[in-house]
Amino acid sequence: MEQESLSAEELLPEEEQPVQPVAMEHAKLKAVLEAIIYVTDEPLTLDQICLGIEQPRERVMEVLEQLANDYEGEARGLSIREVAGGFKLSTKPEHHEAVRRFVKNLNPPLKLSLPALETLAVIAYKQPITAPEIMEIRGVQGAGVLKTLVDRKLISTAGRKQVVGKPILYKTTREFLVQFGLKDLNELPTLKEFQELASADVSTPEPTAEARPIPVETDQVEPEAGDSAAAEATPPPEEEPQPEGDPAPDDPPVKEPEESPAEQAE
C-alpha cells in the first residue's frame, strides 16, 4: 500500500485571513461610533472599537476626532474625552454643578469617608506603597480603609516589598482613573501646586482691628440738639457777693465786751 506524500504547504496550518473592512458610509460610521461610546460604561480603547465594527484604525480615529469636535459646541452638554487609554462620553465640566444637584435628588451619592480619601491620596502619590508606610504618613491604623478601597476596586495589590516581613504593596487601578476622570497619573496635581495654593491662602492678609474699628458703647446719654442749644443760651447763675466784714455763715457770731459801771457814769 503506497503512502500518499503531502507537500509542505499542505502540512503547514492555514494562515488566518485578515478581517476585511466592512463597507460603511461616513455618516453611518459616525453615528455607530457615537452609539457604542454612549452605551458603554467603561472607556473603549481604539482596538476594541476597530475590532467590534471591523474598520481600520486610521478611519476610526479620523471619525472620532470629527465627532469629538462636534461635541465641543456650546449647545452640547456632553463631550467625548480620552480617559484611561480609552474614549468615554461624559458631561462637560461647566455643567457638573447643575448635574450634581439633579443627581442628588434622585439617589444619595456614594461618598468616600475622609480617612478613605486620605489613604487613597497617599497611595496615588506614593505608589507602590505598603500599609506600614501609609500608617507612618497618616499616623493612624488603616487596615479597614484599605479593605474598603480594594473592595471598590480603586486600589489593588502590586506584589510584595523585598524587606523584612515582605509587606504587600498597593497601587491605584484603572477604576481609579475612570472614577476621577483622569487620562493617566500624570494629570494628578503636583505637590508643588498644592503648596503654592496653601501659601497663597496664608499670604492673603485679613482685615485688622484698625481697618475695622469696633464702636464702644457707653452709658452716657448724649443731649439732644434742642437741649444743647438751650444749655448754651442759659448763662450759669451768678453768686451774690457777701459784704466785707460780715462773718461767714459757718463762723460763730463774735460777742462784744460789755461796758463797766465806771465807764457808764462818765
Phi, psi and omega in degrees: 000120182279136179271131181288134178269137180249145179281166180295325180296324180286331180284328181285145179292149180290136179286142179289132180283135178297147181291126179281135179296141180277134179294128181210134179292157184297313182296321180292319179297321179297318179291322180295316179299318179298321183290315184289328176290327181289320188280346183264136177281327182268149175299135181265129177281163180296324179294320178297318181294313182298320180290324183288321182255002175056057179228151180292153184299317184299317182290318180297316181296321179296316181290324177298318178296320177295319180295320178295322178294325178297325182282351181283351180297153182294336182280356180256135180266356181243165176211151176260116184239154176268114184232126175053042177080007180222182182250136184219142177267123183216166178287155180284148182301326182291346180254006185298319184295317179294319180293322180296317178296323180292317183292326179298329178285342181273302182222146176295132182291147178274115185245155172266143177290165179299317175299323179293319178294320178297314180296318180296322178294319178298316180294319182298322184267340184244007186294150350285144186216150182265165179297317177299324178292322176296317180297323180294323180287315184278332179084007179221162176290147182214032181295317180294325179293319178299319179297320178297316181293324177292318179297325179274004175063028176272336175225162177212169179283150181228044180089200180232146179280134184278069175226182180298127181092340180047065180291157182284138175267146180237148178215163176282161184247179175294328177297327176298316178296320181294314184294326182260005175064041182252141175289316175202182183289344178292342179277356176293140175300140180284159178295331178295321178295320177297320180294322179294321177296318180295319180292327178295322178293322182288322184286346179289115183287141177264151179301133181270176181291331179290323180288334180234078182295140180263121180294138180259124180276137178240165180273354182287141180260120180286137179289148178288169185297318180295320181294320181294322180294319179294323180294321179290325182286331183274116180286155179291148181296138180274145178277136180286132180286140179268139179295147181289147178091336178289140179289152178294151183304329184276343183280142178290147180295144182267125181273124180284151180286142180280151179282146179281163179299329180291319181293326179291323179294319178297000000 
